[in-house]
Each structure stands twice: as C-alpha cells, then as structure tokens.
Amino acid sequence: MNIVIATLILTTVILLKDSASHYQSGSAFDSAYIEITKQEADPKILQHGILYTEAARAHAYRSIIKQSNGTFFIGLLVTLAFAANSIYIYHTTKAQKLALSASS
C-alpha cells in the first residue's frame, strides 16, 4: 500500500510540475499591451499600466514557479518516506517470518 501511495504522490507531483509550464507565456511582458499604453497621454495611467500591472503579472509567474518547485521537492521527500517505510516493513516482516520458521 505504501508503494501505491508513493507512486500516486510522485505521479501527482510530476503532473503539477508539468502544469506549471503552461504559465510560461505569462512570464514575459505583453508587447501588445505596452504598445497600446504608449498611446496614452496621461503619464500616471501609463506608469500604472506598465510598471505595476505588467511587473505584477511577471512576478506572479515567478511565484508560481517557486511554489511548483517547492511542491515538487516536498512530494519527492514524501515519496522517499513512503518507499523507506515500505522497505522497513518488508525487512521487518521477513525477519519475523525467518524467526517463526526457525522456531518451528
């Protein structure tokens, strides 16, 4: 059962890691949006549009990637813990079976 849980967690973590790549297009500045805001006459609106909106969007992508990397690392640790638990249970069970067969 531990191996099944470890495999499920590892598969889920890999799928989460792959889904983070869909945000790649959001990491760059939107050139079309910048061209539209260049036509704006009010400098405050222009500053807000480019500086805050685009920088925040690009920063959000970096945050998603950091979160994805953290989730991947934690998932690997949990998978290793389940695998180690499975190995421990296997060795313990094997030793108990040998002890029982030797005493019989």
N, C-alpha and C positions, 0 to 999 in steps of 0.2 A: 504494500500500500504506500509505503514511503517513496518507493521508486516512481510510482504513478503520480503522486503529488509533486515530487521533484521535477518530473518530466512536464507536467502541466504548468508549473510555475516557470520553468525555463522557456517553454514554448510561448507563454503569455508575455514574458519579458522581451523575448526576441520580436514578437509582433508589435509590442509597444515601441521598441527601438526603431523598427521599420516605419511605423506610422508617423514618427516624429519627422521623418524626411519629407513628408508632404508639406511641411511648413517652410521648406527651403525658399520657395518663391517669396515668402513674406520677409525674408531676411535682408533683402536689398531695398534701396529707396525706389519708390514708384516714380519713374521718369515722367509718365504722362501726367500724374498729379502735380508734379513740380512745374511742368510746362504750363498747366492751367493756372497755377498760383502766380506764375511770373506775370500774368496779365493783370493781376490785382493791383489796384492803385494805392490802397491803404496799406502802409508798411506794417502796421500792427497785425492785421489779418494775415499778411504774407509771412511774417515771423512766426505767428502761432501755427499756421498751416504747415510750414516746412519744419521748423525747429521742434515743436512739441509733438505734432501728430506723427510725422514720419519717423522721428527718433524714437518715440514710444513704441511704434509698431515694430521697428527693427530690434529694439530692446526686448520686446515680448518674445520674439523668436529665440533670442539667446537664452531667455529664461526657460522656455520650453525645452531647449536642447539640454540645458543644465539639469532640469528636472528629469528628463528622459535618461540622461547618463546616470543620475543618482538611482533611479528606479532600476535600471539595468544592473548596477553594481549590487544593490540590496537583493535583487532577485537571484543573482548568482550566489551570494552568500547563503541565502535561504536554501537554494538548491543543494549547495555543498553540505549544509547542515543535515538536510534530509538524506542525502546519499551517505554521509558518515553515520547517521543513525541506522540506516539500513545495514551497513557493513557491521556495525557493532551488534545489532540484533542477530544477524546471521552468525557471527562468530560465537556469541553467547549461546545461541540455540545449538550450534554444532558441538560446543564443549559440553553442554548438558546431555546431548544425545550420546556422546562418547562416554561420559561418566555413567550414564544409565546402562549402556551396553556392556561396559566393563564390570559393573556391579552385578549384572545378571548372570 
